[in-house]
Amino acid sequence: MKIKMIVLFFVIPIMAVVPFVYLNGRNQIDHMQCVSNYKLFANDTILKLSLDYTFEYGSGFVSIKGKEFRNNDIISNISLKKSFKYKSSGHGFIFYNDETTYLEDESSASASIKKLLPKFYSSNEKEHSMLLKIKKVDANNFMFMTSVTPYFLCEKVESE
């Protein structure tokens, strides 16, 4: 029961990584990069993650770095990079895999990633897509959500 509650309240928010974006009143992402820090709890395991998303005219990229802790001890490093495609769908966006999608997982925590994160992150298979709303809070912050409940704030990174 405890793991179900953790999945419900913490894994589903990560699934909020398929955006419904409202940029200037439009349901469109042309170009954006944002970063968020995120913690995921499951029993005695904690994943401390930094998520870095880049959106570029229908192609996306996410880099996830962090550490896996068990009983406050670091047990593995997390390093995952994934490309994806995205498209507008209704009030948001669908992130999906296609023949150009790649996944680089250098994590020693691969089992935890597969168990705790949506399959979208650990698979290149076409059926593993993800749906997410991204709501513009202000010029530099975007709220990621799957419903009306916000899951994390992603801060925009300015291009140099």
C-alpha positions as a Markdown table, in Angstrom:
| # | Residue | x | y | z |
|---|---|---|---|---|
| 1 | Met | 0.0 | 0.0 | 0.0 |
| 2 | Lys | 2.8 | 2.4 | 0.9 |
| 3 | Ile | 4.5 | 1.9 | -2.5 |
| 4 | Lys | 1.2 | 2.5 | -4.3 |
| 5 | Met | 0.8 | 5.8 | -2.5 |
| 6 | Ile | 4.4 | 6.7 | -3.3 |
| 7 | Val | 3.8 | 5.9 | -7.0 |
| 8 | Leu | 0.6 | 7.8 | -7.0 |
| 9 | Phe | 2.0 | 11.0 | -5.4 |
| 10 | Phe | 5.6 | 10.9 | -6.7 |
| 11 | Val | 6.0 | 8.8 | -9.9 |
| 12 | Ile | 3.0 | 10.3 | -11.6 |
| 13 | Pro | 4.5 | 13.8 | -11.2 |
| 14 | Ile | 7.6 | 12.7 | -13.1 |
| 15 | Met | 5.2 | 11.5 | -15.8 |
| 16 | Ala | 4.3 | 15.1 | -16.0 |
| 17 | Val | 7.1 | 15.3 | -18.4 |
| 18 | Val | 5.0 | 15.3 | -21.5 |
| 19 | Pro | 3.9 | 19.0 | -21.7 |
| 20 | Phe | 0.8 | 20.9 | -22.4 |
| 21 | Val | 2.3 | 24.3 | -22.8 |
| 22 | Tyr | 0.7 | 27.6 | -22.8 |
| 23 | Leu | 3.3 | 30.1 | -24.2 |
| 24 | Asn | 1.9 | 33.5 | -24.9 |
| 25 | Gly | -1.6 | 32.0 | -25.1 |
| 26 | Arg | -0.6 | 29.4 | -27.7 |
| 27 | Asn | -0.4 | 25.7 | -27.3 |
| 28 | Gln | 3.1 | 25.6 | -28.9 |
| 29 | Ile | 6.7 | 25.1 | -27.9 |
| 30 | Asp | 9.1 | 26.5 | -30.5 |
| 31 | His | 12.3 | 26.7 | -28.5 |
| 32 | Met | 12.9 | 26.5 | -24.8 |
| 33 | Gln | 15.3 | 25.0 | -22.3 |
| 34 | Cys | 14.5 | 24.6 | -18.6 |
| 35 | Val | 16.0 | 22.8 | -15.6 |
| 36 | Ser | 14.4 | 21.4 | -12.4 |
| 37 | Asn | 15.6 | 19.6 | -9.3 |
| 38 | Tyr | 13.4 | 16.7 | -8.2 |
| 39 | Lys | 13.3 | 14.1 | -5.5 |
| 40 | Leu | 11.5 | 10.8 | -5.8 |
| 41 | Phe | 10.8 | 8.7 | -2.7 |
| 42 | Ala | 10.0 | 5.0 | -2.6 |
| 43 | Asn | 10.2 | 3.2 | 0.8 |
| 44 | Asp | 13.9 | 3.6 | 1.8 |
| 45 | Thr | 15.1 | 4.7 | -1.6 |
| 46 | Ile | 15.4 | 8.3 | -2.7 |
| 47 | Leu | 16.3 | 9.5 | -6.2 |
| 48 | Lys | 17.7 | 13.0 | -6.2 |
| 49 | Leu | 17.5 | 14.2 | -9.8 |
| 50 | Ser | 18.3 | 17.2 | -12.0 |
| 51 | Leu | 16.1 | 17.2 | -15.1 |
| 52 | Asp | 17.3 | 19.4 | -18.0 |
| 53 | Tyr | 14.8 | 19.7 | -20.9 |
| 54 | Thr | 15.4 | 21.2 | -24.3 |
| 55 | Phe | 12.5 | 21.8 | -26.8 |
| 56 | Glu | 13.4 | 22.7 | -30.4 |
| 57 | Tyr | 10.6 | 22.8 | -33.0 |
| 58 | Gly | 9.2 | 19.3 | -32.5 |
| 59 | Ser | 12.4 | 17.6 | -31.3 |
| 60 | Gly | 13.2 | 17.3 | -27.6 |
| 61 | Phe | 16.0 | 16.2 | -25.3 |
| 62 | Val | 16.1 | 15.4 | -21.6 |
| 63 | Ser | 19.2 | 14.9 | -19.5 |
| 64 | Ile | 18.6 | 13.3 | -16.1 |
| 65 | Lys | 21.5 | 13.3 | -13.6 |
| 66 | Gly | 21.5 | 12.5 | -10.0 |
| 67 | Lys | 22.1 | 10.0 | -7.3 |
| 68 | Glu | 20.2 | 7.1 | -5.7 |
| 69 | Phe | 20.2 | 6.9 | -1.9 |
| 70 | Arg | 19.2 | 4.1 | 0.4 |
| 71 | Asn | 19.0 | 4.8 | 4.1 |
| 72 | Asn | 20.9 | 8.0 | 3.4 |
| 73 | Asp | 23.8 | 6.3 | 1.8 |
| 74 | Ile | 24.6 | 6.9 | -1.9 |
| 75 | Ile | 24.2 | 3.6 | -3.7 |
| 76 | Ser | 24.5 | 4.6 | -7.3 |
| 77 | Asn | 24.8 | 7.5 | -9.8 |
| 78 | Ile | 22.2 | 8.3 | -12.4 |
| 79 | Ser | 23.0 | 9.6 | -15.8 |
| 80 | Leu | 20.4 | 9.3 | -18.6 |
| 81 | Lys | 20.1 | 11.2 | -21.8 |
| 82 | Lys | 17.1 | 10.8 | -24.2 |
| 83 | Ser | 15.9 | 12.4 | -27.3 |
| 84 | Phe | 12.3 | 12.4 | -28.3 |
| 85 | Lys | 9.7 | 14.0 | -30.6 |
| 86 | Tyr | 6.8 | 16.1 | -29.4 |
| 87 | Lys | 3.6 | 17.4 | -31.0 |
| 88 | Ser | 0.6 | 19.4 | -29.9 |
| 89 | Ser | -2.4 | 17.4 | -28.9 |
| 90 | Gly | -5.5 | 19.1 | -27.7 |
| 91 | His | -4.5 | 21.3 | -24.8 |
| 92 | Gly | -1.0 | 20.1 | -24.6 |
| 93 | Phe | 1.8 | 18.0 | -26.0 |
| 94 | Ile | 2.6 | 14.3 | -26.4 |
| 95 | Phe | 6.3 | 13.2 | -26.1 |
| 96 | Tyr | 6.9 | 10.2 | -28.2 |
| 97 | Asn | 9.6 | 7.9 | -29.6 |
| 98 | Asp | 10.3 | 7.4 | -33.3 |
| 99 | Glu | 13.0 | 5.8 | -35.4 |
| 100 | Thr | 15.4 | 8.8 | -34.6 |
| 101 | Thr | 15.0 | 8.5 | -30.8 |
| 102 | Tyr | 18.1 | 7.5 | -28.8 |
| 103 | Leu | 18.6 | 6.6 | -25.2 |
| 104 | Glu | 21.9 | 6.7 | -23.4 |
| 105 | Asp | 21.8 | 5.3 | -19.9 |
| 106 | Glu | 25.1 | 5.3 | -18.0 |
| 107 | Ser | 23.4 | 4.8 | -14.7 |
| 108 | Ser | 24.3 | 2.2 | -12.2 |
| 109 | Ala | 20.7 | 2.7 | -11.0 |
| 110 | Ser | 19.0 | 1.4 | -14.1 |
| 111 | Ala | 16.7 | -1.0 | -12.2 |
| 112 | Ser | 15.5 | 1.9 | -10.0 |
| 113 | Ile | 15.0 | 4.1 | -13.0 |
| 114 | Lys | 12.9 | 1.4 | -14.7 |
| 115 | Lys | 10.9 | 0.8 | -11.6 |
| 116 | Leu | 10.2 | 4.4 | -10.5 |
| 117 | Leu | 10.2 | 6.5 | -13.6 |
| 118 | Pro | 7.7 | 6.2 | -16.5 |
| 119 | Lys | 8.8 | 3.8 | -19.2 |
| 120 | Phe | 9.1 | 6.7 | -21.6 |
| 121 | Tyr | 12.5 | 7.5 | -20.0 |
| 122 | Ser | 14.0 | 4.0 | -20.2 |
| 123 | Ser | 12.6 | 2.9 | -23.5 |
| 124 | Asn | 12.9 | 3.8 | -27.2 |
| 125 | Glu | 9.8 | 1.8 | -28.1 |
| 126 | Lys | 7.1 | 3.8 | -29.9 |
| 127 | Glu | 4.3 | 2.7 | -27.6 |
| 128 | His | 6.0 | 4.4 | -24.6 |
| 129 | Ser | 4.8 | 8.0 | -25.0 |
| 130 | Met | 4.1 | 10.5 | -22.3 |
| 131 | Leu | 1.5 | 13.3 | -21.9 |
| 132 | Leu | 2.1 | 16.4 | -19.8 |
| 133 | Lys | 0.9 | 19.9 | -19.3 |
| 134 | Ile | 3.4 | 22.7 | -19.0 |
| 135 | Lys | 1.9 | 26.0 | -17.9 |
| 136 | Lys | 3.8 | 29.2 | -18.1 |
| 137 | Val | 4.0 | 30.8 | -14.7 |
| 138 | Asp | 6.0 | 33.8 | -15.7 |
| 139 | Ala | 8.8 | 34.6 | -18.2 |
| 140 | Asn | 11.3 | 32.2 | -16.6 |
| 141 | Asn | 9.3 | 29.5 | -14.9 |
| 142 | Phe | 7.1 | 26.7 | -16.2 |
| 143 | Met | 4.9 | 24.4 | -14.1 |
| 144 | Phe | 4.9 | 20.7 | -15.2 |
| 145 | Met | 1.6 | 18.8 | -14.4 |
| 146 | Thr | -0.6 | 16.0 | -15.6 |
| 147 | Ser | -3.7 | 17.5 | -14.2 |
| 148 | Val | -4.6 | 20.5 | -12.1 |
| 149 | Thr | -2.0 | 19.5 | -9.5 |
| 150 | Pro | 1.5 | 20.9 | -10.1 |
| 151 | Tyr | 4.4 | 18.5 | -9.8 |
| 152 | Phe | 7.5 | 20.6 | -10.3 |
| 153 | Leu | 8.7 | 24.0 | -11.5 |
| 154 | Cys | 11.1 | 24.1 | -14.4 |
| 155 | Glu | 13.3 | 27.3 | -14.6 |
| 156 | Lys | 14.0 | 28.6 | -18.1 |
| 157 | Val | 17.7 | 28.7 | -19.1 |
| 158 | Glu | 18.6 | 31.8 | -21.1 |
| 159 | Ser | 20.6 | 31.2 | -24.3 |
| 160 | Glu | 24.0 | 32.9 | -24.4 |
